[in-house]
Amino acid sequence: MELFDYLALSSIVVLFLLGTPLAVTFSIGSIAIMIHTMGFPLGNISQVFFTTISSYPMLAMPFFILAGNLILASGGMGHLRDFMNRLVGHLPGGMAVAICIFAAFLGSISGSATACLAIIGTIFVPMMADSGYSRPFAAGLAVTSAGLGAVIPPSVFMIVFGASNRVSVADLFAAGVGPGLLAAFLMCLTSVWISKKRGYQSGVKATFAERMDSFKKAFPIILMPLIVLGGIYSGIFSPTQAASVACFYSLILGVVVYRGVTWKVFMDALVETVRLSSMIYFLVIGGDLFGRVLGYVGLPQMICEWVIGLEFGPVTFLFAVQALLLVMGFFFSSFPMVVIVLPLFLPSVYALGIDPSLYGALAVFCSIIGEVTPPMGPQLWIAAPICKVRIGLIMREAWVFLGVQVLTLVLVTLFPQISLFLVEAIR
């Protein structure tokens, strides 16, 4: 590389350390190298912008975000909360179990960890505190279980990863089901164990009539992931078509069934969708430009050759990558990792014969865990004001649940069929 290239790459590092928006950070230096060193005509840069985000799978992202915003504003979340609480709230640690189940279910609706955290933090954490649970414990469980929303499909992270790297989004969705549900199950067991150990009291057992009444009210919202994911896995429609179906169904629920969506609410959801989608699209564009530069200097190929030289087997390689991603999660937020870092290892994934959907599911899960680990931990900064608990107290309770999620990664890596059984079933 020339001196100009080193200066351009140095500018990326400097802008990153100065807190410049990541889309700008990655774009400026990358464009300079593409024009000066790679010989890219200036007029073709705008074409790169367009082709990066014009893929059919990428179109699913804003629709799923809009569907999540509409379903959260519909007014049905209270009914779903009541159903979960009446179903398991009487068990030891029942309300903690309800959080895990609710987060896993909400993940299949919104696909956003932040949306899950906002709902759980405002609905369940006060309920648990009023029922005698420690508020830091409730907050720690909330911030870690919210990450399940980005692993269990539909996941915005997996849409971005799949669309950017030509990996089947449907396969990634299927690969995320097993790890997400296993993590939720293990977190439920851990919640019950901690609740029994600390003597947290269970709630009053609901009658069969009360459970049926809450089920009837929550049934329309329970039906949504069954329609969306069932349609994808049965081949009735693609993930992108499923996203439009989810939007239409969410709008019907919000306007006709639960009546929480007014014209103002709809417009607010639309504006929020445009804002978040634009941010993601610009980040993807910046990541693609930077990825082209890294490809030009041969970094992915160098990593692949290095891995082959070490004679890593598939399992050892996956463990090594997960360890690296978990460490990077202390310092980087998840979206830059998904856009920039995860694609670097794909040549090695293919060379070792690893299913890319398995790698994608595990790598995205690692990136999500980084959302909760300090000092970066953006989910912690969101959780603290929502749950009204200091970050240090949240982390003290969250570590055990993060450990459970890491255990899930280990189990899925050792027994990949936990993730691949559904992938192989739909192929």
Contacts in CASP RR format, 6 or more apart in sequence:
PFRMAT RR
TARGET T0000
AUTHOR 0000-0000-0000
METHOD contacts of the structure
MODEL  1
MELFDYLALSSIVVLFLLGTPLAVTFSIGSIAIMIHTMGFPLGNISQVFF
TTISSYPMLAMPFFILAGNLILASGGMGHLRDFMNRLVGHLPGGMAVAIC
IFAAFLGSISGSATACLAIIGTIFVPMMADSGYSRPFAAGLAVTSAGLGA
VIPPSVFMIVFGASNRVSVADLFAAGVGPGLLAAFLMCLTSVWISKKRGY
QSGVKATFAERMDSFKKAFPIILMPLIVLGGIYSGIFSPTQAASVACFYS
LILGVVVYRGVTWKVFMDALVETVRLSSMIYFLVIGGDLFGRVLGYVGLP
QMICEWVIGLEFGPVTFLFAVQALLLVMGFFFSSFPMVVIVLPLFLPSVY
ALGIDPSLYGALAVFCSIIGEVTPPMGPQLWIAAPICKVRIGLIMREAWV
FLGVQVLTLVLVTLFPQISLFLVEAIR
1 37 0 8 1.000
1 297 0 8 1.000
2 37 0 8 1.000
4 32 0 8 1.000
4 33 0 8 1.000
4 36 0 8 1.000
4 37 0 8 1.000
5 33 0 8 1.000
5 36 0 8 1.000
5 37 0 8 1.000
5 297 0 8 1.000
8 29 0 8 1.000
8 30 0 8 1.000
8 32 0 8 1.000
8 33 0 8 1.000
8 36 0 8 1.000
9 29 0 8 1.000
9 33 0 8 1.000
11 28 0 8 1.000
11 29 0 8 1.000
11 32 0 8 1.000
12 25 0 8 1.000
12 26 0 8 1.000
12 28 0 8 1.000
12 29 0 8 1.000
12 30 0 8 1.000
12 290 0 8 1.000
15 24 0 8 1.000
15 25 0 8 1.000
15 28 0 8 1.000
16 22 0 8 1.000
16 25 0 8 1.000
19 25 0 8 1.000
21 282 0 8 1.000
22 283 0 8 1.000
22 286 0 8 1.000
22 335 0 8 1.000
22 336 0 8 1.000
23 279 0 8 1.000
23 282 0 8 1.000
23 283 0 8 1.000
23 285 0 8 1.000
23 286 0 8 1.000
26 286 0 8 1.000
26 287 0 8 1.000
26 289 0 8 1.000
26 290 0 8 1.000
26 340 0 8 1.000
27 285 0 8 1.000
27 286 0 8 1.000
27 289 0 8 1.000
27 290 0 8 1.000
29 293 0 8 1.000
30 286 0 8 1.000
30 287 0 8 1.000
30 289 0 8 1.000
30 290 0 8 1.000
30 291 0 8 1.000
30 292 0 8 1.000
30 293 0 8 1.000
31 45 0 8 1.000
31 289 0 8 1.000
33 293 0 8 1.000
33 296 0 8 1.000
34 40 0 8 1.000
34 45 0 8 1.000
34 289 0 8 1.000
34 292 0 8 1.000
34 293 0 8 1.000
35 41 0 8 1.000
35 42 0 8 1.000
35 45 0 8 1.000
37 296 0 8 1.000
38 292 0 8 1.000
38 293 0 8 1.000
38 296 0 8 1.000
40 48 0 8 1.000
48 285 0 8 1.000
48 288 0 8 1.000
48 289 0 8 1.000
48 292 0 8 1.000
49 285 0 8 1.000
52 164 0 8 1.000
52 284 0 8 1.000
52 285 0 8 1.000
52 288 0 8 1.000
53 281 0 8 1.000
53 284 0 8 1.000
53 285 0 8 1.000
55 163 0 8 1.000
56 238 0 8 1.000
56 240 0 8 1.000
57 159 0 8 1.000
57 162 0 8 1.000
57 163 0 8 1.000
57 169 0 8 1.000
57 239 0 8 1.000
57 240 0 8 1.000
58 159 0 8 1.000
58 160 0 8 1.000
58 163 0 8 1.000
58 164 0 8 1.000
58 281 0 8 1.000
58 284 0 8 1.000
59 240 0 8 1.000
59 243 0 8 1.000
60 154 0 8 1.000
60 159 0 8 1.000
60 169 0 8 1.000
60 239 0 8 1.000
60 240 0 8 1.000
60 242 0 8 1.000
60 243 0 8 1.000
61 156 0 8 1.000
61 159 0 8 1.000
61 160 0 8 1.000
61 163 0 8 1.000
61 243 0 8 1.000
61 277 0 8 1.000
61 280 0 8 1.000
62 273 0 8 1.000
62 274 0 8 1.000
62 277 0 8 1.000
63 240 0 8 1.000
63 243 0 8 1.000
63 244 0 8 1.000
63 246 0 8 1.000
63 247 0 8 1.000
64 111 0 8 1.000
64 154 0 8 1.000
64 156 0 8 1.000
64 159 0 8 1.000
64 243 0 8 1.000
64 246 0 8 1.000
65 112 0 8 1.000
65 156 0 8 1.000
65 273 0 8 1.000
65 276 0 8 1.000
65 277 0 8 1.000
66 247 0 8 1.000
66 250 0 8 1.000
66 269 0 8 1.000
66 270 0 8 1.000
66 273 0 8 1.000
67 109 0 8 1.000
67 110 0 8 1.000
67 243 0 8 1.000
67 246 0 8 1.000
67 247 0 8 1.000
67 249 0 8 1.000
67 250 0 8 1.000
68 109 0 8 1.000
68 110 0 8 1.000
68 111 0 8 1.000
68 112 0 8 1.000
68 115 0 8 1.000
68 246 0 8 1.000
68 250 0 8 1.000
69 110 0 8 1.000
69 115 0 8 1.000
69 269 0 8 1.000
69 272 0 8 1.000
69 273 0 8 1.000
70 247 0 8 1.000
70 250 0 8 1.000
70 251 0 8 1.000
70 253 0 8 1.000
70 254 0 8 1.000
70 261 0 8 1.000
70 266 0 8 1.000
70 269 0 8 1.000
71 77 0 8 1.000
71 109 0 8 1.000
71 110 0 8 1.000
71 221 0 8 1.000
71 224 0 8 1.000
71 250 0 8 1.000
71 253 0 8 1.000
71 254 0 8 1.000
72 110 0 8 1.000
72 115 0 8 1.000
72 118 0 8 1.000
72 119 0 8 1.000
73 254 0 8 1.000
73 260 0 8 1.000
73 261 0 8 1.000
73 265 0 8 1.000
73 268 0 8 1.000
73 269 0 8 1.000
74 221 0 8 1.000
74 250 0 8 1.000
74 253 0 8 1.000
74 254 0 8 1.000
74 257 0 8 1.000
74 258 0 8 1.000
74 260 0 8 1.000
74 261 0 8 1.000
75 254 0 8 1.000
75 258 0 8 1.000
75 259 0 8 1.000
75 260 0 8 1.000
76 217 0 8 1.000
76 218 0 8 1.000
76 221 0 8 1.000
76 253 0 8 1.000
76 254 0 8 1.000
76 258 0 8 1.000
77 119 0 8 1.000
77 123 0 8 1.000
77 221 0 8 1.000
78 123 0 8 1.000
79 214 0 8 1.000
79 217 0 8 1.000
79 218 0 8 1.000
79 221 0 8 1.000
79 258 0 8 1.000
80 102 0 8 1.000
80 105 0 8 1.000
80 106 0 8 1.000
80 218 0 8 1.000
80 221 0 8 1.000
80 222 0 8 1.000
81 98 0 8 1.000
81 102 0 8 1.000
81 123 0 8 1.000
81 124 0 8 1.000
81 127 0 8 1.000
82 214 0 8 1.000
82 217 0 8 1.000
82 218 0 8 1.000
83 211 0 8 1.000
83 214 0 8 1.000
83 215 0 8 1.000
83 217 0 8 1.000
83 218 0 8 1.000
83 222 0 8 1.000
84 98 0 8 1.000
84 101 0 8 1.000
84 102 0 8 1.000
84 105 0 8 1.000
85 95 0 8 1.000
85 98 0 8 1.000
85 127 0 8 1.000
86 206 0 8 1.000
86 210 0 8 1.000
86 211 0 8 1.000
86 214 0 8 1.000
87 98 0 8 1.000
87 206 0 8 1.000
87 211 0 8 1.000
88 94 0 8 1.000
88 97 0 8 1.000
88 98 0 8 1.000
88 101 0 8 1.000
89 95 0 8 1.000
89 97 0 8 1.000
89 98 0 8 1.000
89 202 0 8 1.000
89 203 0 8 1.000
89 206 0 8 1.000
90 202 0 8 1.000
90 203 0 8 1.000
90 204 0 8 1.000
90 205 0 8 1.000
90 206 0 8 1.000
91 97 0 8 1.000
91 192 0 8 1.000
91 202 0 8 1.000
92 192 0 8 1.000
92 195 0 8 1.000
92 196 0 8 1.000
92 200 0 8 1.000
92 202 0 8 1.000
93 191 0 8 1.000
93 192 0 8 1.000
93 195 0 8 1.000
93 196 0 8 1.000
93 200 0 8 1.000
93 202 0 8 1.000
94 191 0 8 1.000
94 192 0 8 1.000
94 195 0 8 1.000
94 202 0 8 1.000
94 203 0 8 1.000
95 124 0 8 1.000
95 127 0 8 1.000
95 128 0 8 1.000
95 131 0 8 1.000
95 133 0 8 1.000
95 202 0 8 1.000
95 203 0 8 1.000
96 128 0 8 1.000
96 133 0 8 1.000
96 137 0 8 1.000
96 138 0 8 1.000
96 141 0 8 1.000
96 188 0 8 1.000
96 191 0 8 1.000
96 192 0 8 1.000
96 194 0 8 1.000
96 195 0 8 1.000
96 200 0 8 1.000
97 188 0 8 1.000
97 191 0 8 1.000
97 192 0 8 1.000
98 124 0 8 1.000
99 120 0 8 1.000
99 124 0 8 1.000
99 128 0 8 1.000
99 138 0 8 1.000
99 141 0 8 1.000
99 142 0 8 1.000
99 145 0 8 1.000
99 191 0 8 1.000
100 141 0 8 1.000
100 145 0 8 1.000
100 148 0 8 1.000
100 184 0 8 1.000
100 187 0 8 1.000
100 188 0 8 1.000
100 191 0 8 1.000
101 184 0 8 1.000
101 188 0 8 1.000
102 120 0 8 1.000
102 124 0 8 1.000
103 116 0 8 1.000
103 120 0 8 1.000
103 142 0 8 1.000
103 145 0 8 1.000
103 146 0 8 1.000
103 147 0 8 1.000
103 148 0 8 1.000
103 149 0 8 1.000
103 184 0 8 1.000
104 145 0 8 1.000
104 148 0 8 1.000
104 149 0 8 1.000
104 152 0 8 1.000
104 180 0 8 1.000
104 181 0 8 1.000
104 184 0 8 1.000
105 222 0 8 1.000
105 225 0 8 1.000
106 115 0 8 1.000
106 116 0 8 1.000
106 119 0 8 1.000
106 120 0 8 1.000
106 149 0 8 1.000
107 116 0 8 1.000
107 148 0 8 1.000
107 149 0 8 1.000
107 150 0 8 1.000
107 152 0 8 1.000
108 149 0 8 1.000
108 152 0 8 1.000
108 153 0 8 1.000
108 154 0 8 1.000
108 225 0 8 1.000
108 228 0 8 1.000
108 229 0 8 1.000
109 221 0 8 1.000
109 224 0 8 1.000
109 225 0 8 1.000
110 116 0 8 1.000
110 149 0 8 1.000
111 149 0 8 1.000
111 150 0 8 1.000
111 152 0 8 1.000
111 153 0 8 1.000
111 154 0 8 1.000
111 155 0 8 1.000
111 156 0 8 1.000
112 149 0 8 1.000
112 150 0 8 1.000
112 156 0 8 1.000
113 146 0 8 1.000
113 147 0 8 1.000
113 148 0 8 1.000
113 149 0 8 1.000
113 150 0 8 1.000
113 368 0 8 1.000
113 371 0 8 1.000
113 379 0 8 1.000
114 146 0 8 1.000
114 379 0 8 1.000
114 382 0 8 1.000
116 145 0 8 1.000
116 146 0 8 1.000
116 147 0 8 1.000
116 148 0 8 1.000
116 149 0 8 1.000
117 142 0 8 1.000
117 143 0 8 1.000
117 146 0 8 1.000
117 147 0 8 1.000
117 379 0 8 1.000
117 382 0 8 1.000
117 383 0 8 1.000
117 386 0 8 1.000
118 382 0 8 1.000
118 386 0 8 1.000
120 142 0 8 1.000
120 145 0 8 1.000
120 146 0 8 1.000
121 139 0 8 1.000
121 142 0 8 1.000
121 383 0 8 1.000
121 386 0 8 1.000
121 387 0 8 1.000
122 386 0 8 1.000
124 138 0 8 1.000
124 142 0 8 1.000
125 135 0 8 1.000
125 138 0 8 1.000
125 139 0 8 1.000
125 142 0 8 1.000
125 386 0 8 1.000
125 387 0 8 1.000
128 135 0 8 1.000
128 137 0 8 1.000
128 138 0 8 1.000
129 135 0 8 1.000
129 138 0 8 1.000
131 200 0 8 1.000
131 201 0 8 1.000
131 203 0 8 1.000
132 200 0 8 1.000
132 201 0 8 1.000
133 195 0 8 1.000
133 200 0 8 1.000
134 198 0 8 1.000
134 200 0 8 1.000
134 397 0 8 1.000
135 387 0 8 1.000
135 388 0 8 1.000
135 389 0 8 1.000
136 389 0 8 1.000
136 393 0 8 1.000
136 394 0 8 1.000
136 396 0 8 1.000
136 397 0 8 1.000
137 194 0 8 1.000
137 198 0 8 1.000
137 397 0 8 1.000
138 387 0 8 1.000
139 383 0 8 1.000
139 384 0 8 1.000
139 387 0 8 1.000
139 389 0 8 1.000
139 393 0 8 1.000
139 394 0 8 1.000
139 397 0 8 1.000
140 383 0 8 1.000
140 387 0 8 1.000
140 389 0 8 1.000
140 394 0 8 1.000
140 395 0 8 1.000
140 397 0 8 1.000
140 398 0 8 1.000
140 401 0 8 1.000
141 187 0 8 1.000
141 191 0 8 1.000
141 397 0 8 1.000
141 398 0 8 1.000
141 401 0 8 1.000
142 383 0 8 1.000
142 387 0 8 1.000
143 372 0 8 1.000
143 379 0 8 1.000
143 380 0 8 1.000
143 383 0 8 1.000
143 387 0 8 1.000
143 394 0 8 1.000
143 398 0 8 1.000
144 187 0 8 1.000
144 372 0 8 1.000
144 398 0 8 1.000
144 401 0 8 1.000
144 402 0 8 1.000
144 405 0 8 1.000
145 184 0 8 1.000
145 187 0 8 1.000
145 401 0 8 1.000
146 379 0 8 1.000
147 368 0 8 1.000
147 371 0 8 1.000
147 372 0 8 1.000
147 379 0 8 1.000
148 180 0 8 1.000
148 183 0 8 1.000
148 184 0 8 1.000
149 155 0 8 1.000
150 156 0 8 1.000
150 157 0 8 1.000
150 334 0 8 1.000
150 364 0 8 1.000
150 368 0 8 1.000
151 176 0 8 1.000
151 179 0 8 1.000
151 180 0 8 1.000
151 183 0 8 1.000
151 361 0 8 1.000
151 364 0 8 1.000
151 365 0 8 1.000
151 368 0 8 1.000
152 176 0 8 1.000
152 177 0 8 1.000
152 180 0 8 1.000
152 181 0 8 1.000
152 184 0 8 1.000
153 172 0 8 1.000
153 173 0 8 1.000
153 174 0 8 1.000
153 176 0 8 1.000
153 177 0 8 1.000
153 229 0 8 1.000
153 232 0 8 1.000
154 173 0 8 1.000
154 228 0 8 1.000
154 229 0 8 1.000
154 239 0 8 1.000
154 242 0 8 1.000
154 243 0 8 1.000
154 246 0 8 1.000
155 172 0 8 1.000
155 173 0 8 1.000
155 176 0 8 1.000
155 364 0 8 1.000
156 280 0 8 1.000
157 334 0 8 1.000
157 335 0 8 1.000
157 338 0 8 1.000
157 364 0 8 1.000
157 367 0 8 1.000
157 368 0 8 1.000
158 169 0 8 1.000
158 172 0 8 1.000
158 173 0 8 1.000
158 176 0 8 1.000
158 360 0 8 1.000
158 361 0 8 1.000
158 364 0 8 1.000
159 169 0 8 1.000
159 172 0 8 1.000
159 239 0 8 1.000
160 280 0 8 1.000
160 284 0 8 1.000
160 335 0 8 1.000
160 338 0 8 1.000
160 339 0 8 1.000
161 167 0 8 1.000
161 172 0 8 1.000
161 338 0 8 1.000
161 342 0 8 1.000
161 343 0 8 1.000
161 360 0 8 1.000
161 363 0 8 1.000
161 364 0 8 1.000
162 168 0 8 1.000
162 169 0 8 1.000
162 172 0 8 1.000
163 169 0 8 1.000
164 284 0 8 1.000
164 288 0 8 1.000
164 339 0 8 1.000
164 343 0 8 1.000
165 342 0 8 1.000
165 343 0 8 1.000
165 346 0 8 1.000
165 356 0 8 1.000
167 356 0 8 1.000
167 357 0 8 1.000
167 360 0 8 1.000
168 357 0 8 1.000
169 239 0 8 1.000
170 232 0 8 1.000
170 233 0 8 1.000
170 238 0 8 1.000
170 239 0 8 1.000
170 426 0 8 1.000
171 356 0 8 1.000
171 357 0 8 1.000
171 423 0 8 1.000
171 426 0 8 1.000
171 427 0 8 1.000
172 357 0 8 1.000
172 360 0 8 1.000
172 361 0 8 1.000
172 364 0 8 1.000
173 229 0 8 1.000
173 232 0 8 1.000
173 239 0 8 1.000
174 233 0 8 1.000
174 357 0 8 1.000
174 422 0 8 1.000
174 423 0 8 1.000
174 425 0 8 1.000
174 426 0 8 1.000
175 355 0 8 1.000
175 357 0 8 1.000
175 358 0 8 1.000
175 360 0 8 1.000
175 361 0 8 1.000
175 419 0 8 1.000
175 420 0 8 1.000
175 422 0 8 1.000
175 423 0 8 1.000
176 361 0 8 1.000
176 365 0 8 1.000
176 419 0 8 1.000
177 419 0 8 1.000
177 422 0 8 1.000
178 412 0 8 1.000
178 418 0 8 1.000
178 419 0 8 1.000
178 421 0 8 1.000
178 422 0 8 1.000
179 361 0 8 1.000
179 362 0 8 1.000
179 365 0 8 1.000
179 408 0 8 1.000
179 409 0 8 1.000
179 412 0 8 1.000
179 418 0 8 1.000
179 419 0 8 1.000
180 365 0 8 1.000
180 408 0 8 1.000
182 408 0 8 1.000
182 411 0 8 1.000
182 412 0 8 1.000
182 418 0 8 1.000
183 365 0 8 1.000
183 404 0 8 1.000
183 405 0 8 1.000
183 408 0 8 1.000
186 404 0 8 1.000
186 407 0 8 1.000
186 408 0 8 1.000
187 401 0 8 1.000
187 404 0 8 1.000
187 405 0 8 1.000
190 400 0 8 1.000
190 401 0 8 1.000
190 404 0 8 1.000
194 200 0 8 1.000
194 400 0 8 1.000
206 214 0 8 1.000
220 253 0 8 1.000
220 257 0 8 1.000
220 258 0 8 1.000
221 253 0 8 1.000
221 258 0 8 1.000
224 246 0 8 1.000
224 249 0 8 1.000
224 250 0 8 1.000
224 253 0 8 1.000
227 245 0 8 1.000
227 246 0 8 1.000
227 249 0 8 1.000
228 242 0 8 1.000
228 245 0 8 1.000
228 246 0 8 1.000
228 249 0 8 1.000
229 242 0 8 1.000
230 236 0 8 1.000
231 237 0 8 1.000
231 242 0 8 1.000
232 238 0 8 1.000
232 239 0 8 1.000
232 242 0 8 1.000
233 422 0 8 1.000
233 425 0 8 1.000
233 426 0 8 1.000
235 426 0 8 1.000
237 245 0 8 1.000
251 261 0 8 1.000
251 266 0 8 1.000
254 260 0 8 1.000
254 261 0 8 1.000
255 261 0 8 1.000
261 269 0 8 1.000
280 335 0 8 1.000
283 335 0 8 1.000
283 336 0 8 1.000
283 339 0 8 1.000
284 339 0 8 1.000
286 339 0 8 1.000
287 336 0 8 1.000
287 339 0 8 1.000
287 340 0 8 1.000
288 339 0 8 1.000
290 340 0 8 1.000
291 340 0 8 1.000
291 343 0 8 1.000
294 300 0 8 1.000
294 344 0 8 1.000
295 301 0 8 1.000
299 344 0 8 1.000
300 343 0 8 1.000
300 344 0 8 1.000
300 345 0 8 1.000
300 346 0 8 1.000
300 347 0 8 1.000
301 347 0 8 1.000
303 344 0 8 1.000
303 345 0 8 1.000
303 347 0 8 1.000
303 348 0 8 1.000
304 347 0 8 1.000
304 348 0 8 1.000
304 351 0 8 1.000
307 317 0 8 1.000
307 348 0 8 1.000
307 351 0 8 1.000
307 352 0 8 1.000
308 348 0 8 1.000
308 351 0 8 1.000
312 320 0 8 1.000
312 352 0 8 1.000
313 352 0 8 1.000
314 352 0 8 1.000
314 353 0 8 1.000
314 354 0 8 1.000
315 413 0 8 1.000
315 414 0 8 1.000
317 348 0 8 1.000
317 349 0 8 1.000
317 352 0 8 1.000
317 354 0 8 1.000
318 354 0 8 1.000
318 359 0 8 1.000
318 362 0 8 1.000
318 413 0 8 1.000
319 410 0 8 1.000
319 413 0 8 1.000
321 345 0 8 1.000
321 359 0 8 1.000
321 363 0 8 1.000
321 366 0 8 1.000
322 362 0 8 1.000
322 363 0 8 1.000
322 366 0 8 1.000
322 409 0 8 1.000
322 413 0 8 1.000
325 337 0 8 1.000
325 341 0 8 1.000
325 342 0 8 1.000
325 363 0 8 1.000
325 366 0 8 1.000
325 367 0 8 1.000
326 366 0 8 1.000
326 369 0 8 1.000
326 370 0 8 1.000
326 373 0 8 1.000
326 406 0 8 1.000
328 337 0 8 1.000
328 341 0 8 1.000
329 337 0 8 1.000
329 366 0 8 1.000
329 367 0 8 1.000
329 369 0 8 1.000
329 370 0 8 1.000
329 373 0 8 1.000
329 376 0 8 1.000
329 377 0 8 1.000
330 370 0 8 1.000
330 373 0 8 1.000
330 374 0 8 1.000
330 375 0 8 1.000
330 376 0 8 1.000
331 375 0 8 1.000
331 376 0 8 1.000
332 341 0 8 1.000
332 376 0 8 1.000
333 370 0 8 1.000
333 371 0 8 1.000
333 376 0 8 1.000
333 377 0 8 1.000
333 378 0 8 1.000
334 367 0 8 1.000
334 368 0 8 1.000
334 370 0 8 1.000
334 371 0 8 1.000
337 367 0 8 1.000
338 363 0 8 1.000
338 364 0 8 1.000
338 367 0 8 1.000
342 360 0 8 1.000
342 363 0 8 1.000
342 364 0 8 1.000
342 367 0 8 1.000
345 359 0 8 1.000
345 363 0 8 1.000
346 356 0 8 1.000
346 359 0 8 1.000
349 356 0 8 1.000
349 359 0 8 1.000
350 356 0 8 1.000
355 416 0 8 1.000
355 420 0 8 1.000
355 423 0 8 1.000
357 419 0 8 1.000
357 420 0 8 1.000
357 423 0 8 1.000
358 412 0 8 1.000
358 416 0 8 1.000
358 419 0 8 1.000
358 420 0 8 1.000
358 423 0 8 1.000
361 412 0 8 1.000
361 419 0 8 1.000
362 409 0 8 1.000
362 412 0 8 1.000
362 413 0 8 1.000
362 419 0 8 1.000
365 405 0 8 1.000
365 408 0 8 1.000
365 409 0 8 1.000
366 409 0 8 1.000
369 402 0 8 1.000
369 405 0 8 1.000
369 406 0 8 1.000
370 376 0 8 1.000
370 377 0 8 1.000
371 377 0 8 1.000
371 378 0 8 1.000
371 379 0 8 1.000
372 379 0 8 1.000
372 380 0 8 1.000
372 398 0 8 1.000
372 402 0 8 1.000
373 402 0 8 1.000
374 380 0 8 1.000
374 391 0 8 1.000
374 395 0 8 1.000
380 391 0 8 1.000
380 394 0 8 1.000
380 395 0 8 1.000
381 391 0 8 1.000
383 389 0 8 1.000
383 391 0 8 1.000
383 394 0 8 1.000
384 390 0 8 1.000
384 391 0 8 1.000
384 394 0 8 1.000
387 394 0 8 1.000
411 418 0 8 1.000
412 418 0 8 1.000
412 419 0 8 1.000
END
